[in-house]
Structures are given as C-alpha cells and as structure tokens.
C-alpha cells in the first residue's frame, strides 16, 4: 500500500484511539481476505489502515448460556473449537464451507460480518441462532442484534469510530433441529449463489418418520423457528413470513412446500456473474424445501 498510513495496534484501546482520531479515513485490517484484495486491485486506497490482529481479540469463551467469539478470531480456530462443535454445531457445520483452508486460516468472523456482503457465509448460522455483535468505541460499548446490524451491501450500523470486538451467540437447546447447505458454482472454496439454514425446536412425538409416508405429520409443533438465506437480498435475509409459518405449527409435507415457496417470495435477488435472479429465487425455494426434508427424514 502506497500513500497511506499503517498502524499496528497492540491493544483494543489503542485501536479505538486510532479510530477516534481518523474516523472514516481509517479502515480496520484483520485477516485481510477482503480489504487487501480490493487494495491490490486498486478498488480501494485507504488513507489509514489499523491492524487489529495483535489486540487480543482472538478467543472463544464458553459462558454457559452463550458463546462469545472475539472479532479477530479466524474461522480455522472456530472450526477447531471443541466449544463450538459441542454447543454451536450449526456454526461448526457452516464454517466448514467458508472459503479454502488458506482463507479460513486468516479470515476472521468479525471481518466477514463487517464487510457486509449479501453472501457473507457466517451470517447464515449466526442469524439462525439469534446472535448479536458488540461494538466498542472510546465512548463506550453497545450490543446490536445481528438481524439489525446489516443495512445494505457493504453497509452496517457500525460507526466509523467503532470496532466489532465480539460476536455473542446464545447456546440453543440441545434438541434444536437444524440443517444448513450452501449452493455455489463449485463444491468447495466458492462464494454463495445461495446458502441457507433452517432451525426449530420440535415439540411432541413425531407422528411420521419418513417423507415417503404421504400426509404424515412429522412433528406436532415447531417453535423457535427461523429460516435464513444469503445472497438473495441486499443483506443476509431472515425470511420472517416463512419462519412465522413454521412457528407453532405441525409440520407436514404440505406445510414444507408452503414454507419453501414463501421463503422464495421474500427474496429480492439480482443478476450477477454467479447466477441470475431467476435462478436464485428458484434455488431458494428448492433449498428451503430440501433443508426441511433433511430434518424430518
């Protein structure tokens, strides 16, 4: 990088001091898997880079009813974490499909969220689990639900003097049912064409155990339901109408089809180099249907 200033912050406080001083001129650098690509392509020329890789924000804490992940924690650390595997298996499953091993070694969970790509991989499991982020500045801290964090492509509610220091994930009930899948142009190391997750807690004994049983009611009642998709809207999407259909309902084949159709109707995809808007909408419906079918099979 030529013509700009580079600072290697040794603590969170030093990083916050620099962000307070330079404001919108400063860009935060952690793993660099997004920002340095833009710099190398001359798409971005930061006046100030603040490196936070040595600020002590690489950690995973088990706090009982929640898991707290430092903003500069690489995905490889999350993938290796026994705490995440045990308490947040949906997140562990999704992280397997983020980038390549080389990208996971340096790419961070905070950076993936702050970049605010509509296709941000970590957003899907985190939104499904009801995660929040902690933002810090010299004037204090605030916790923002992830669902209210994204404003649009590349835009979040983070202020120029704020640093994403933690991702806070509530630990779900052990019997929470979930499924995740990512559709890309390759089987691995690819950006999402669409990815999605479905979570819910099933109450009551299942009345049917296989989709082959026509008209079976698979679960008597579903609660804590969320249907989440990415790469099909300006921000990662919690499909609220689809989630509401699942919430409190007895799940059967007819409802599965209705939920999938409703989720697709909630999308607002675009045409880009990876897929057409038409394909993304069709894929969204098929994906949600397959996720629900996988859970009940």
C-alpha positions in Angstrom: 0.0 0.0 0.0 1.5 3.3 -1.0 0.5 6.8 0.1 -1.4 5.7 3.2 -0.5 5.2 6.9 -0.4 1.8 8.6 -0.8 1.3 12.3 -0.3 -2.0 14.2 -2.5 -1.6 17.3 -1.2 -3.5 20.3 -4.5 -3.3 22.3 -8.2 -2.7 21.8 -7.8 0.7 23.4 -5.0 1.7 21.0 -7.2 0.6 18.1 -10.1 2.7 19.5 -7.9 5.7 19.9 -6.8 5.5 16.3 -10.4 5.0 15.0 -11.5 8.0 17.1 -8.7 10.1 15.6 -9.1 9.2 12.0 -12.8 8.3 11.8 -14.0 7.5 8.3 -10.4 7.7 6.9 -9.5 4.6 8.8 -10.1 1.0 7.6 -9.7 -1.9 10.1 -7.5 -4.8 8.9 -7.6 -8.2 10.5 -7.2 -11.2 8.1 -7.3 -9.0 5.0 -9.0 -11.5 2.8 -11.4 -8.9 1.5 -9.8 -5.5 2.0 -6.4 -6.4 0.7 -7.9 -7.9 -2.4 -9.6 -4.6 -3.1 -6.3 -2.7 -2.4 -4.4 -4.9 -4.7 -7.0 -4.5 -7.5 -6.9 -0.7 -6.9 -10.5 -0.7 -6.0 -9.7 0.8 -2.6 -7.0 3.2 -1.4 -7.2 3.5 2.4 -5.7 6.7 3.9 -5.2 4.8 7.1 -5.1 1.1 7.9 -5.4 -0.1 11.5 -4.3 -3.7 12.1 -6.0 -5.4 15.0 -4.5 -8.9 14.8 -2.5 -8.3 17.9 -5.2 -6.7 20.1 -6.2 -9.8 21.9 -9.5 -10.3 20.0 -8.8 -13.9 19.1 -10.7 -16.1 21.6 -13.7 -18.3 22.1 -15.3 -18.2 25.5 -17.9 -20.6 26.9 -20.1 -18.6 29.2 -22.7 -21.3 29.8 -25.8 -20.0 28.1 -23.8 -18.2 25.4 -20.5 -18.5 23.5 -18.5 -15.3 22.9 -16.2 -15.1 19.9 -13.6 -12.4 19.6 -13.9 -10.3 16.5 -10.5 -11.2 15.2 -10.9 -14.9 15.6 -10.0 -16.8 12.4 -12.5 -19.3 11.0 -9.9 -22.1 11.4 -9.9 -21.5 15.1 -13.7 -21.7 15.2 -13.7 -24.9 13.2 -11.2 -26.5 15.6 -13.0 -25.3 18.7 -14.5 -28.1 20.9 -16.8 -25.5 22.5 -18.2 -24.6 19.1 -18.6 -28.2 18.0 -20.4 -29.1 21.2 -22.6 -26.0 21.8 -22.9 -24.5 18.3 -22.9 -27.4 15.8 -24.8 -25.3 13.2 -22.0 -22.8 13.2 -19.4 -25.5 13.1 -21.1 -27.1 10.1 -21.3 -23.8 8.2 -17.7 -22.8 8.8 -16.6 -25.9 7.0 -17.9 -24.4 3.8 -16.3 -21.0 4.1 -13.5 -20.4 1.6 -10.5 -22.7 1.5 -8.2 -23.8 4.3 -5.9 -20.9 3.5 -8.7 -18.4 3.7 -10.0 -19.9 6.9 -6.6 -19.6 8.5 -6.6 -15.8 8.2 -10.2 -14.7 7.5 -12.0 -13.6 10.7 -15.6 -13.8 11.9 -15.7 -10.1 12.6 -14.3 -9.1 9.2 -16.8 -11.4 7.4 -19.7 -9.6 9.2 -18.3 -6.0 8.9 -17.7 -6.5 5.2 -21.5 -6.9 5.0 -21.6 -8.9 1.8 -25.1 -10.2 1.0 -23.3 -13.5 0.6 -21.5 -13.4 3.9 -21.1 -17.1 4.9 -21.0 -16.7 8.7 -24.2 -14.6 8.6 -26.5 -17.5 7.9 -25.8 -19.7 11.0 -25.4 -16.6 13.2 -28.7 -15.1 12.2 -30.4 -18.5 12.6 -29.0 -18.7 16.2 -30.0 -15.2 17.1 -26.5 -13.8 17.5 -25.5 -10.3 18.4 -22.4 -8.3 18.0 -20.6 -6.0 20.5 -19.3 -2.7 19.1 -16.8 -0.7 21.1 -15.6 2.9 20.8 -13.9 5.4 23.1 -17.3 6.5 24.4 -18.5 3.0 25.3 -19.9 -0.2 24.1 -23.2 -1.4 22.6 -24.7 -4.7 21.7 -26.6 -4.9 18.4 -28.7 -7.9 17.3 -27.1 -9.2 14.1 -30.5 -9.0 12.4 -30.3 -5.2 12.8 -26.6 -4.9 12.0 -26.7 -5.0 8.2 -28.1 -2.0 6.3 -27.2 -2.9 2.7 -24.4 -4.2 0.6 -21.2 -3.1 2.3 -23.1 -1.2 4.9 -23.7 -1.8 8.6 -24.8 0.3 11.6 -21.2 0.4 12.8 -20.0 3.9 13.2 -16.5 5.0 11.9 -15.1 5.1 15.4 -16.4 1.7 16.4 -14.8 -1.7 16.4 -16.6 -5.0 16.3 -15.0 -6.7 19.3 -17.2 -9.7 19.9 -19.8 -12.0 18.4 -22.3 -13.2 21.1 -24.1 -16.4 20.3 -26.9 -17.8 22.5 -26.5 -21.5 23.1 -29.5 -23.2 21.7 -31.4 -26.1 23.3 -29.7 -29.4 22.8 -32.7 -30.7 20.9 -32.8 -27.8 18.4 -33.1 -29.2 15.0 -31.2 -27.6 12.2 -29.9 -28.1 8.6 -27.5 -26.0 6.5 -26.5 -26.0 2.9 -24.6 -23.8 0.5 -25.0 -23.7 -3.2 -22.0 -22.4 -5.2 -20.5 -22.8 -8.6 -18.0 -25.2 -7.2 -18.3 -27.8 -4.5 -15.8 -26.0 -2.2 -13.9 -22.8 -2.0 -16.6 -20.8 -3.6 -18.9 -17.8 -3.0 -22.5 -18.4 -2.3 -25.1 -18.5 -5.1 -27.4 -19.0 -2.2 -26.9 -20.6 1.2 -29.5 -21.2 3.9 -30.3 -22.6 7.3 -33.5 -23.8 9.0 -33.7 -24.2 12.7 -36.6 -25.1 15.0 -37.4 -27.0 18.2 -39.8 -29.8 17.7 -42.4 -30.4 20.5 -44.4 -33.6 20.9 -43.5 -37.0 19.5 -43.0 -37.2 15.7 -46.0 -38.8 14.0 -44.1 -39.7 10.9 -40.5 -40.5 10.4 -40.1 -40.6 6.6 -41.2 -38.4 3.7 -42.4 -41.5 1.9 -45.4 -41.6 4.2 -47.9 -39.4 2.4 -49.8 -36.9 4.5 -47.7 -37.7 7.5 -47.3 -35.1 10.2 -43.7 -35.1 11.0 -43.8 -33.1 14.2 -46.8 -32.0 16.3 -45.5 -28.5 17.0 -42.4 -26.4 15.9 -41.1 -23.5 18.0 -38.0 -21.2 17.9 -38.3 -21.4 14.2 -36.0 -19.4 11.8 -35.5 -19.7 8.0 -32.4 -17.8 6.8 -30.9 -17.2 3.4 -28.0 -15.3 2.0 -27.0 -13.9 -1.5 -30.7 -13.3 -2.4 -31.3 -9.8 -1.0 -29.3 -6.6 -0.3 -28.5 -8.1 3.1 -28.5 -11.7 4.6 -32.2 -12.5 5.0 -34.2 -13.8 7.8 -37.3 -15.0 6.0 -39.9 -13.7 8.5 -43.0 -14.9 6.8 -41.6 -18.3 6.2 -40.4 -18.5 9.8 -43.8 -17.5 11.0 -45.5 -20.3 9.0 -43.2 -22.8 10.8 -43.5 -21.3 14.2 -46.2 -23.0 16.3 -47.3 -25.3 13.5 -47.5 -29.1 13.0 -45.1 -29.8 10.2 -46.2 -31.9 7.3 -45.3 -32.2 3.6 -47.9 -29.6 2.6 -46.5 -27.0 5.0 -42.9 -27.8 3.9 -43.9 -26.8 0.4 -45.7 -23.7 1.5 -42.7 -22.5 3.7 -40.3 -23.0 0.8 -42.5 -21.1 -1.6 -43.0 -18.3 0.9 -39.2 -18.0 1.6 -38.5 -17.7 -2.1 -41.2 -15.0 -2.4 -39.4 -13.0 0.3 -36.2 -12.8 -1.6 -35.1 -9.9 -3.9 -32.1 -11.3 -5.8 -30.1 -9.7 -8.5 -28.4 -10.9 -11.7 -24.6 -11.1 -11.3 -21.6 -13.2 -12.5 -22.5 -16.1 -10.3 -26.2 -16.6 -11.1 -29.4 -14.9 -12.4 -32.1 -13.5 -10.1 -34.5 -16.1 -11.6 -32.1 -19.0 -10.7 -31.5 -17.7 -7.2 -35.2 -17.4 -6.5 -35.9 -21.0 -7.8 -32.8 -22.2 -5.8 -34.1 -20.6 -2.6 -37.3 -22.5 -2.8 -35.6 -25.8 -3.5 -33.0 -25.2 -0.8 -35.5 -24.5 1.9 -37.6 -27.4 0.9 -34.6 -29.7 1.0 -33.4 -28.4 4.4 -36.8 -29.2 5.9 -37.0 -32.6 4.3 -33.5 -33.4 5.6 -34.6 -32.6 9.1 -37.7 -34.8 9.1 -36.2 -37.7 7.0 
